[in-house]
Amino acid sequence: MEDTGFIFKDMIAWDKVVAPYRAQHLSLIYERRQNLLASEQWEGWRVGNLRPLFEPILWFMKPYRIGGTLADNVLQYGTGAYHEQALLDYGQGSNNIIHLQAHANDSGLHPTQKPLKLMKLLIELASVPGQVVLDPFCGSGTTLVAAMQLNRRYVGFESNQDYYQIANDRLDRERQRQRQGKLLFAANE
Ligand SMILES: C[S@@+](CC[C@H](N)C(=O)[O-])C[C@H]1O[C@@H](n2cnc3c(N)ncnc32)[C@H](O)[C@@H]1O
């Protein structure tokens, strides 16, 4: 991102609240191998990684002109500030840790599918309606669905034909849901 001229602004930690944990107890491995000496020696140790409870979210912004300010940037590009109220609306503090647990509906379409609510929060944090959200690695299309729900325009790329189809189907369903919502609203008028 820096090579293309963007400036690193911040790193947000997404605290997933829960995460699968598969690190094996070393002593149990040796016990199964009947190496009791090693089992005793390595009691309290595990192989593998620590519980992966957070994911980093890197935040970049357009560079500002020499002598310019962040506030000038917002006027020039329409982005570069953060919407504090969005954090509060999603029950977060005004800080760079987001505590958000995935919902049951946030899985099953892609192995690294992100929670829809997380993507909506991030979009509302940094953009206003009508702006463009780009996801160059969109997978099952979570970011694009979030953008559609929030009246942002969106562009997505996906190299895997199956996920491309899944993302398109999700967007179709969302489009249909919104149309039905509008029809119901019109019928109630
Ligand atoms: C981490 S996943 C995205 C998951 C997504 N956030 C979701 O909620 O479903 C990244 C995706 O990028 C795709 N991908 C990897 N390299 C790509 C490339 N060069 N161009 C387009 N898509 C790519 C992979 O096929 C994968 O589905």
The ligand as a MOL file (V3000), in Angstrom:
LIG
                    3D

  0  0  0     0  0            999 V3000
M  V30 BEGIN CTAB
M  V30 COUNTS 27 29 0 0 0
M  V30 BEGIN ATOM
M  V30 1 C -9.4560 -14.0540 2.8610 0
M  V30 2 S -10.4450 -14.5100 1.5150 0 CHG=1
M  V30 3 C -11.7280 -13.3210 1.5910 0
M  V30 4 C -12.9050 -13.7510 2.4330 0
M  V30 5 C -14.0020 -12.7100 2.4750 0
M  V30 6 N -13.6310 -11.5750 3.2870 0
M  V30 7 C -15.3130 -13.2930 2.9630 0
M  V30 8 O -15.8950 -12.7770 3.9280 0
M  V30 9 O -15.7720 -14.2760 2.3800 0 CHG=-1
M  V30 10 C -9.4900 -13.9990 0.1370 0
M  V30 11 C -10.0220 -14.3640 -1.2210 0
M  V30 12 O -9.1670 -13.7690 -2.1980 0
M  V30 13 C -9.1150 -14.5900 -3.3440 0
M  V30 14 N -7.9090 -14.2060 -4.0720 0
M  V30 15 C -6.6170 -14.5400 -3.8090 0
M  V30 16 N -5.7890 -13.9610 -4.6850 0
M  V30 17 C -6.5570 -13.2390 -5.5320 0
M  V30 18 C -6.2710 -12.3940 -6.6470 0
M  V30 19 N -5.0300 -12.2040 -7.0560 0
M  V30 20 N -7.3030 -11.7840 -7.2650 0
M  V30 21 C -8.5640 -11.9840 -6.8460 0
M  V30 22 N -8.9120 -12.7600 -5.7940 0
M  V30 23 C -7.9060 -13.3830 -5.1460 0
M  V30 24 C -9.1380 -15.9950 -2.8030 0
M  V30 25 O -9.6660 -16.9000 -3.7490 0
M  V30 26 C -10.0490 -15.8470 -1.5520 0
M  V30 27 O -11.3740 -16.2550 -1.8230 0
M  V30 END ATOM
M  V30 BEGIN BOND
M  V30 1 1 1 2
M  V30 2 1 2 3
M  V30 3 1 2 10
M  V30 4 1 3 4
M  V30 5 1 4 5
M  V30 6 1 5 6
M  V30 7 1 5 7
M  V30 8 2 7 8
M  V30 9 1 7 9
M  V30 10 1 10 11
M  V30 11 1 11 12
M  V30 12 1 11 26
M  V30 13 1 12 13
M  V30 14 1 13 14
M  V30 15 1 13 24
M  V30 16 1 14 15
M  V30 17 1 14 23
M  V30 18 2 15 16
M  V30 19 1 16 17
M  V30 20 1 17 18
M  V30 21 2 17 23
M  V30 22 1 18 19
M  V30 23 2 18 20
M  V30 24 1 20 21
M  V30 25 2 21 22
M  V30 26 1 22 23
M  V30 27 1 24 25
M  V30 28 1 24 26
M  V30 29 1 26 27
M  V30 END BOND
M  V30 END CTAB
M  END
